[in-house]
Each structure stands twice: as structure tokens, then as C-alpha cells.
Amino acid sequence: MDRTEVVTSVAGDLHATELAIDAAITQATTLVQSFIGARTALSLSPVAGTVSQAKAMETIAALSAARESIVACHAELQKDHRRLGFGTYAIGPVAKPDDWLDPKETRGHLRSVG
């Protein structure tokens, strides 16, 4: 394989991993929604299934941490890619923010509540 094929392969695997993590987060949140809907449909007390629902929510938190890590991995790969002078490759959505390369504080978008 030439350099372009190798880089494209890694980029494709990275994009697939990002999509898989997002899909897992979506599925896990659907599970929590299902728990709540089932409890309501069965007229069960809000305390029923509390532990299992909490475990599902822990899973969502872990998946969120995994998503943050894969985004950081993406940023590091982008830096490596530029340092090695491999040019431009795009797999997946092309409009990718470079927030990790040039972080800017955003004002006006979010506000604190007290």
C-alpha cells in the first residue's frame, strides 16, 4: 500500500470508531428511555429498577468519556498528519472544526445560571 492508502485506511477506521461510539450513546439513551417508559406503562413506582437504570446511566457516562477520548485521538492524529506533511485527506464529514488546534473562548453562546 502506498502512503495515501495507509493514511486513508487509518482515517476511515477513526471515522468508523467515532460513528460507533455515537451509535452506542444513542442506543444507551434509548435504553434508559425504555426503562422509564416501561415503568410508566406498568404503573410501577419510580424506585423500581433504580439500580439498573443507574447502571445504564453509568454506561452513558463511560461512553461520553470514550467519545471525548476518540475526539482527542482525532486531534492528535491531525497534528501528527500535519507534522509529517501528508497533505489533505478527508473521510466522513468534511466540515471539521479545528477547535483543538486554535481554541477560542466562546462568549454569548452559553451563560451561567445561579
BELKA-V16630 format. One record per pair of residues at least 12 apart in sequence whose ideal C-beta (glycine too) atoms are under 6 Angstrom apart, sorted by the first residue. I is the first residue (numbers start at 1). J is the second residue. D is the distance in whole Angstrom. If there is no record, write none. Layout:
i=I j=J d=D
i=I j=J d=D
//
This chain:
i=7 j=86 d=6
i=7 j=89 d=5
i=8 j=89 d=6
i=11 j=89 d=5
i=11 j=91 d=4
i=12 j=91 d=5
i=15 j=91 d=5
i=15 j=92 d=4
i=17 j=70 d=6
i=18 j=70 d=6
i=21 j=66 d=5
i=21 j=67 d=5
i=21 j=70 d=6
i=24 j=63 d=5
i=25 j=63 d=5
i=28 j=59 d=5
i=28 j=60 d=5
i=31 j=56 d=5
i=32 j=56 d=5
i=35 j=49 d=6
i=35 j=53 d=5
i=75 j=100 d=4
//
